[in-house]
């Protein structure tokens, strides 16, 4: 936080809060996808798969929004376009097999992928909350 000049401190805090809110919305969608994934494993069928995949698409949108905000924090020599990275993609195999095969084995595989993605988002939320705490912001 000490590296951020006073002039940009307000912009820094606003951007950090927006990123945190987007990450939390992403996690909410991942939690919902995980819950629908459990139903799918227990025999939910194609309708449940569609709901689960829809929740994943919503999570992707929120993560992309968070990444847009987080671009503000990049170092000057970091030219990576984080917004367009595949941070939250399940992969072609997982998505298509979830629809086409729709059996407990593929459902468990997709569930494992969702849980891994949730963990990464939780870590990002923790990092943003730590950053805001270090900046002396409470009640973000």
C-alpha positions, -999 to +999 in steps of 0.1 A: +000+000+000+029+024+007+038+023-030+005+038-040+007+076-040-020+096-021-035+109-053-043+074-065-052+059-031-089+065-036-089+049-070-069+021-056-095+014-029-124+017-053-108-007-077-098-032-050-134-032-037-149-038-071-125-066-077-133-082-044-171-079-050-167-096-084-146-123-069-173-129-042-200-130-069-178-156-088-175-177-056-213-176-051-218-189-086-192-216-081-209-226-048-242-229-067-225-249-095-210-272-069-244-278-052-260-285-086-230-308-093-239-329-063-275-332-075-261-341-109-239-369-095-270-383-077-288-386-110-299-351-119-299-355-157-295-330-186-316-303-170-294-302-139-263-302-161-276-272-180-282-253-147-247-262-134-231-251-167-251-219-166-238-211-131-203-218-144-208-193-172-220-167-147-189-174-126-167-168-156-183-135-163-177-123-127-141-136-128-135-117-160-149-085-144-126-091-114-096-095-137-104-063-155-103-045-121-072-064-110-053-053-142-049-019-123-025-036-099-002-050-126+034-040-126+045-017-154+065-044-172+037-070-170+020-070-203-001-101-197-038-097-205-053-115-175-089-108-186-086-131-216-068-160-198-087-192-193-087-191-155-121-206-151-126-229-180-135-264-173-120-275-206-136-288-238-135-324-226-151-317-192-178-295-207-188-317-236-185-350-217-207-335-190-235-330-216-228-360-238-220-388-214-239-374-184-229-402-160-216-402-124-180-406-135-180-375-157-201-357-131-175-364-104-147-353-128-165-320-134-172-316-097-135-320-090-127-292-115-153-269-099-138-275-065-104-267-077-116-235-093-134-225-061-102-229-041-084-206-065-111-180-062-112-183-024-074-177-024-079-146-045-106-133-022-083-138+008-055-119-010-078-090-018-092-089+018-056-089+031-047-061+007-076-040+019-068-047+055-032-037+050-045-005+034-064+002+066-098-003+051-125-020+071-160-032+061-151-037+025 
